[in-house]
Amino acid sequence: MMREARLILSDGTVFYGHSFGFEAETVGEVVFNTAMTGYPESLTDPSYAGQILVTTFPLIGNYGVPDTGIGSDGLPLFMESDRIHPKALVVADYSERYSHWNAKESLPSWLKREKIPAITGIDTRRLTKVLREHGVMMGKIVIEGAAMESQQTEQDYGSVNWVEKVSCKDIIRYNEGGSKRVVLVDCGVKANIIRCLIRRGVEVIRVPWDYDFNELDFDGLFLANGPGDPEQCGKTVEHIRTFLNHKMVRPCMGICLGNQLLARAAGANTYKLKYGHRSHNQPVRKVGTNQCFITSQNHGYAVDDSTLPADWEPLFVNMNDGSNEGIRHKTNPWMSAQFHPEACSGPTDTEFMFDEFVKMLG
């Protein structure tokens, strides 16, 4: 029999449901994702570190969970990282029974094995409305008879350097001997970003978030996605600024947090969105054209276009709220996207950006 559970928001709002994951209590920033599919990819996305993930699609778990192992290339077989990153999962309803050719276990089984709390039976439509009107806020999951994990219950999400917690600790190389050598700054990289680069024949040198990559021999720089406030990544920004000011101009591409870090290195500011963009259906337009793309996104911060230096310009704009979706330098081969061109899971309309980056490598 499932235990009673509650989600208590920092404004005092309480949602009642039942536990179907690991039975422990936890605290995190409560955010919602409106995608209809892709819960294995979302749960293993490091950008959700420190957050309680709410899925607005009502039924979750019906296609189970694929193999969580690591492939011969050193990357997860079907996931975006080697573990679950959100502090907890909140759904309206979950399916204990699953059916899919690639499934190895049920969602509850996976959550319990990874010690991730989860609540079902919550009115996620009402919860999403609260978050949209108030903005994202801290929340606490309380489960009948379970112990609270040892941490500050009122800890502010933005005050923690989540990138440091999810970044690799040592240099990792993929596809050694590839046609070109790309340094990838791991701020919480999704595995499919690395897959997209490897498929295009380049060698990837994955370095920790605070590593001074300027000491290395490489042909291009790639700035990965990751969780939290870009202001916490001052060391990364300093290294990027050194790269931008180097007499040898080399290509650079950033994704998600990488867009924000590139902008800050250039001299622009970033800010926190009211409730962020987390979905598979965010429409963006390429600036100066009528080209629109449907994109997959997962971020809570954005670049302030008005603070971009004169030699930089917006590359994409969000058609829902007008926020920045990418920048580029007017003369040098430096560009970025706030959305996810690798889009795993999600639409692949913008994967051409990897082709453009590799072409710039020469």
C-alpha positions in Angstrom: 0.0 0.0 0.0 1.4 3.4 -1.0 2.1 5.9 1.8 0.5 9.4 1.9 2.7 12.2 0.7 2.6 15.9 0.4 4.3 18.6 -1.7 4.5 21.8 0.3 5.5 24.9 -1.6 7.4 27.8 0.0 4.2 30.0 -0.2 2.4 27.5 2.1 0.3 25.8 -0.7 0.0 22.1 0.0 -0.7 19.3 -2.6 -1.7 15.8 -1.4 -0.8 12.5 -3.1 0.9 9.2 -2.5 4.5 8.1 -2.7 5.5 5.7 -5.5 9.3 6.2 -5.5 12.0 6.0 -2.8 10.5 6.8 0.6 12.5 9.8 1.8 11.8 13.5 2.1 13.6 16.1 0.2 13.7 19.8 -0.8 14.2 21.5 -4.2 13.1 24.2 -6.6 9.7 23.1 -8.1 9.6 23.3 -11.9 7.3 21.9 -14.6 7.9 20.3 -18.0 5.1 20.2 -20.6 6.6 17.5 -22.8 4.4 14.5 -23.6 7.2 12.0 -23.7 10.9 11.7 -22.7 10.8 11.1 -19.0 13.9 8.9 -19.0 15.8 11.6 -20.8 14.5 14.4 -18.6 15.2 12.5 -15.4 18.8 11.9 -16.5 19.4 15.5 -17.7 21.9 17.2 -15.3 20.2 20.5 -15.9 17.5 19.4 -13.5 19.9 19.0 -10.6 18.5 20.5 -7.4 14.9 20.7 -8.7 11.7 18.8 -8.1 10.4 17.9 -11.6 6.6 18.2 -12.3 5.3 16.6 -15.5 2.2 18.2 -16.8 1.3 15.3 -19.1 -1.1 13.3 -17.0 0.2 9.7 -17.5 3.8 8.8 -17.0 5.6 5.5 -17.0 3.6 3.6 -19.6 6.6 2.8 -21.8 8.9 1.9 -18.8 12.6 2.5 -18.6 15.3 1.4 -21.1 18.7 0.0 -20.3 20.6 2.4 -18.0 24.0 1.0 -18.8 27.1 2.5 -20.5 27.9 1.7 -24.1 31.3 0.9 -25.7 31.8 4.6 -26.5 31.7 5.5 -22.8 28.3 7.1 -23.1 25.0 6.0 -21.6 23.1 3.6 -24.0 19.8 5.4 -23.9 20.0 8.1 -21.2 21.5 11.6 -21.0 23.8 10.8 -18.1 24.6 7.9 -15.8 22.1 8.8 -13.0 18.9 10.6 -12.2 19.4 14.3 -11.3 16.1 15.8 -10.1 15.6 15.7 -6.4 12.1 14.2 -6.9 9.4 13.6 -9.5 5.7 14.7 -9.3 3.1 13.3 -11.6 -0.7 13.2 -11.9 -0.8 9.4 -12.5 1.8 6.8 -13.2 1.7 3.4 -14.8 3.0 0.4 -12.8 2.6 -1.7 -15.9 4.5 -0.8 -19.0 4.9 -2.0 -22.6 7.8 -1.1 -24.9 10.3 -3.2 -27.0 13.2 -1.4 -25.3 12.0 -1.4 -21.7 14.0 -3.1 -19.0 12.1 -2.1 -15.8 9.2 0.1 -14.5 9.5 3.7 -13.6 8.8 3.1 -9.9 11.5 0.4 -9.8 14.1 2.7 -11.3 13.2 5.6 -9.0 13.5 3.3 -5.9 16.8 1.9 -7.1 18.2 5.4 -7.6 16.7 6.6 -4.3 14.5 9.3 -5.9 11.3 10.3 -4.1 8.1 10.5 -6.3 4.5 11.5 -5.7 1.4 10.6 -7.7 -2.2 11.7 -7.4 -1.3 15.4 -7.5 -3.4 17.8 -9.5 -0.5 18.9 -11.7 -2.7 21.2 -13.7 -3.5 23.3 -10.6 0.2 23.0 -9.5 1.4 24.3 -12.9 -1.1 27.2 -12.7 0.3 28.2 -9.3 3.9 28.1 -10.6 3.0 30.1 -13.7 1.2 32.8 -11.7 3.7 32.9 -8.8 6.9 31.8 -10.5 9.1 28.8 -9.6 9.6 28.4 -5.9 11.2 26.1 -3.4 9.2 23.0 -2.3 9.4 20.2 0.2 8.2 16.6 -0.2 7.0 15.0 3.0 6.2 11.3 3.1 4.3 9.7 6.0 6.8 7.9 8.2 9.9 8.9 6.2 12.9 10.8 7.4 14.0 14.2 6.0 17.4 14.1 4.3 20.1 16.1 6.1 20.1 19.5 4.4 18.9 23.0 5.0 15.2 23.0 4.3 15.1 26.7 3.2 18.2 26.6 1.0 17.8 28.9 -2.0 18.3 27.1 -5.3 20.2 30.0 -6.9 22.8 30.2 -4.1 24.2 26.7 -4.9 26.7 26.0 -7.6 24.9 23.1 -9.2 27.3 23.0 -12.1 30.2 22.0 -9.8 28.0 19.1 -8.5 27.3 17.6 -11.9 30.4 18.4 -13.9 33.0 15.7 -14.6 36.1 15.7 -12.3 38.7 14.7 -14.8 39.4 15.1 -18.5 37.5 12.5 -20.7 38.3 11.9 -24.3 35.9 10.5 -27.0 36.7 9.4 -30.5 40.4 10.0 -30.2 42.1 10.6 -33.5 39.1 12.3 -35.0 39.3 14.8 -37.9 39.2 17.9 -35.6 39.7 18.3 -31.8 36.9 20.0 -29.9 37.1 21.0 -26.2 33.8 20.5 -24.5 33.3 22.4 -21.2 31.2 20.1 -19.1 28.8 22.2 -17.1 26.3 19.3 -16.9 26.4 18.0 -20.5 23.7 15.8 -22.0 25.1 12.7 -23.6 23.5 13.4 -26.9 25.5 16.5 -27.4 28.6 14.4 -27.3 27.0 11.8 -29.6 26.1 14.5 -32.2 29.8 15.7 -32.2 31.2 12.1 -32.4 28.9 11.3 -35.3 30.4 14.2 -37.2 33.9 12.7 -36.9 35.4 15.0 -34.3 37.5 14.2 -31.2 35.8 15.5 -28.1 37.9 16.5 -25.0 35.5 16.8 -22.1 36.9 19.0 -19.4 35.5 20.0 -15.9 33.6 23.3 -15.6 36.5 25.2 -14.0 39.3 23.7 -16.0 41.5 26.2 -17.9 41.1 24.7 -21.4 43.2 27.4 -23.0 46.3 25.4 -22.1 45.2 22.6 -24.5 45.7 22.1 -28.2 42.3 22.2 -29.9 40.4 23.4 -33.0 37.1 24.5 -31.5 35.3 25.2 -28.2 32.0 23.8 -27.2 30.1 25.1 -24.2 27.6 22.6 -22.8 24.3 22.9 -20.9 24.0 22.6 -17.2 21.9 23.6 -14.1 21.5 26.7 -12.0 22.5 30.4 -12.2 25.2 31.3 -14.7 26.5 33.8 -12.1 27.8 30.8 -10.1 30.2 29.9 -13.0 32.6 32.9 -12.7 35.7 30.6 -13.3 34.2 29.3 -16.5 33.4 32.8 -17.8 37.0 33.9 -17.2 38.3 31.0 -19.2 35.9 31.7 -22.0 36.8 35.4 -22.0 40.5 34.5 -22.3 39.5 32.3 -25.3 37.6 35.2 -27.0 40.5 37.6 -26.5 43.1 35.2 -27.9 45.0 36.3 -31.0 44.1 33.0 -32.7 40.4 33.0 -33.5 38.8 29.6 -33.3 35.1 28.5 -33.6 32.9 28.4 -30.6 29.4 27.0 -30.0 27.3 27.0 -26.9 24.0 25.3 -25.9 21.6 26.4 -23.1 23.8 27.4 -20.1 26.6 27.6 -22.7 24.6 30.4 -24.4 24.4 32.3 -21.1 28.1 31.8 -20.3 29.2 32.9 -23.7 27.1 36.0 -23.4 28.5 36.8 -19.9 32.0 36.3 -21.2 31.2 38.8 -24.0 30.0 41.3 -21.4 26.2 40.8 -21.4 24.0 40.2 -18.4 21.7 37.3 -17.6 18.5 37.1 -15.5 16.1 34.5 -14.1 12.8 33.8 -16.0 9.6 33.7 -14.0 9.0 30.0 -14.6 11.5 29.0 -17.3 11.2 27.1 -20.5 10.9 23.3 -20.1 9.2 21.5 -23.0 9.4 20.1 -26.5 7.4 22.7 -28.2 9.1 26.1 -27.8 8.9 28.2 -31.0 11.9 30.2 -31.9 12.6 32.4 -34.9 16.0 33.1 -36.5 16.6 36.8 -36.2 16.4 38.6 -39.5 14.3 35.9 -41.2 10.8 34.3 -41.1 12.3 30.9 -40.3 10.7 29.4 -37.2 11.7 26.1 -35.5 10.0 24.0 -32.8 12.6 23.3 -30.1 13.3 21.3 -27.0 14.3 23.4 -24.0 15.2 23.2 -20.3 16.4 26.4 -18.6 15.4 28.9 -16.0 17.7 31.8 -16.9 18.1 33.9 -20.0 20.4 36.4 -21.7 19.4 40.1 -21.6 19.6 41.1 -25.3 19.8 44.8 -24.5 23.2 44.3 -22.8 25.0 42.6 -25.7 28.1 44.5 -26.8 28.0 46.2 -30.2 29.9 43.4 -32.0 27.4 40.8 -30.9 23.8 40.2 -31.9 20.8 38.0 -31.1 20.7 34.8 -33.3 17.3 33.5 -32.3 14.3 34.8 -30.4 11.5 33.0 -28.5 8.1 33.6 -30.2 6.2 33.1 -26.9 7.8 35.7 -24.6 10.4 37.4 -26.8 13.3 36.2 -24.7 16.8 35.5 -26.2 17.3 32.1 -27.7 20.9 32.4 -29.0 23.6 34.9 -29.9 26.4 35.3 -32.5 29.4 37.4 -33.1 29.1 39.7 -36.1 32.5 38.8 -37.6 34.0 35.8 -35.7 32.8 32.2 -35.8 31.1 32.2 -32.4 27.5 31.3 -31.9 25.1 29.7 -29.4 21.6 28.5 -28.9 19.5 28.7 -25.7 17.5 25.7 -26.9 18.7 22.1 -27.4 19.7 21.3 -31.1 20.5 17.7 -30.0 17.0 17.5 -28.6 17.0 14.2 -26.9 14.2 13.8 -26.4 12.3 16.2 -28.6 12.3 17.6 -32.2 15.5 17.5 -34.2 14.7 20.4 -36.5 17.8 22.4 -35.4 20.5 19.7 -35.3 21.9 21.4 -38.4 23.7 23.7 -35.9 26.2 20.9 -35.2 26.9 20.7 -39.0 27.5 24.5 -39.1 29.8 24.3 -36.1 31.9 21.4 -37.6 32.1 23.2 -41.0 33.6 26.2 -39.1 36.3 24.0 -37.8 37.7 23.8 -41.4 
